[in-house]
Amino acid sequence: MTAATRGRRRGSPDTRAAILAAARARFAESGFAGTTIRGVAGDAGVDPALVHHYFGSKDDLFVAALELPVDPRAVLAEQVVGPVEGAGERLLRALIGVWDDPALRPALLAMVRRLIEPGGDALFRGGFLPVVLVPLGAALGVDRPERRMQLVASQVIGVIVLRYVVRADAIVAMDVDTLVATYAPVLDGFLAGPLP
Amino acid sequence: MTAATRGRRRGSPDTRAAILAAARARFAESGFAGTTIRGVAGDAGVDPALVHHYFGSKDDLFVAALELPVDPRAVLAEQVVGPVEGAGERLLRALIGVWDDPALRPALLAMVRRLIEPGGDALFRGGFLPVVLVPLGAALGVDRPERRMQLVASQVIGVIVLRYVVRADAIVAMDVDTLVATYAPVLDGFLAGPLP
């Protein structure tokens, strides 16, 4: 199959791959705020309009560069956004639903490992936080979403590491209801409780 | 300086390194329970008595193989063991004290990254948990220390990742008292609260 028979909309696989590689390098080096579609296009040797055409907005390009099996913004919008009451439970159920799917887990694990490697701080602070987490906090209507979502992340990342990365038996053994009973009060406190 | 002038007690650096390399390989492959001093000694081509002489018990050998700048058991025994009331605060203060020391942090970061890499699950479940964490829970007198210490770890690891690995600004900016006010209630709930 040639590039032409795949249709112009998907673009040449080589061009798409070159844009994604350029985007990953730029986001890692300059963070989300310091990266422009124009700069990525220049690095990839294509017109900026082509980047928009293939990938949409800069947010979309960032999420595409993460190479996740699901768009976390879509999962959160469908399953988590709503009243802040119950948000901890909804977030946990959405998270466990995605992570407990064996088809999705390898790519999710790869992303967590990239976050923790040297350079992963830019990926988190410069991208995942402003593109995915802070908008979720804003959509939940919490005050100080920047701070509260970092507290939420500090518990959620720990649960992910214990349950899916190091597979600690007591955390692996918990069913979804037990996980919710254990962690939703912590998350609700971080989302809506008093901040020290 | 020859090995002889360094004194017999420290041992030949080559022999010590060979024992540590063999220990790391065994612990990673067989976990803590499945590793014996005799097996490590055989892999390193030395007498088991020499392993005991250089490194002490199997617990001590495991901690030595982690190549940490401090022995976590000593820090916990000195600063955290005591009544379960206030244990969350003592644990956080000990943890932050060690991690905020720039001389210690590179080796601690290296250990966290090893935990999260493929194979790190054996290091955690087969070693760090039974050698360091569960004995701490037992020393604090909690019921079901195996389960409660995994809950504690699920919050502590998240704080470490956010503050020291991805350096999320709101978590980095918290002073020790604010971290304690934020996270000690969570840890105290995991240590002494009702379990779902």
Interface residues (C-beta under 8 A of the other chain):
Chain A: V112 R113 L115 I116 E117 G120 D121 L123 F124 R125 L129 E146 R147 Q150 L151 A153 S154 Q155 V156 I157 G158 V159 V161 L162 R163 V165 V166 R167 A168 D169 A170 I171 D177 T178 A181 T182 P185 V186 G189 L195 P196
Chain B: V112 R113 L115 I116 E117 G120 D121 L123 F124 R125 L129 E146 R147 Q150 L151 A153 S154 Q155 V156 I157 G158 V159 V161 L162 R163 V165 V166 R167 A168 D169 A170 I171 D177 T178 A181 T182 P185 V186 G189 L195 P196
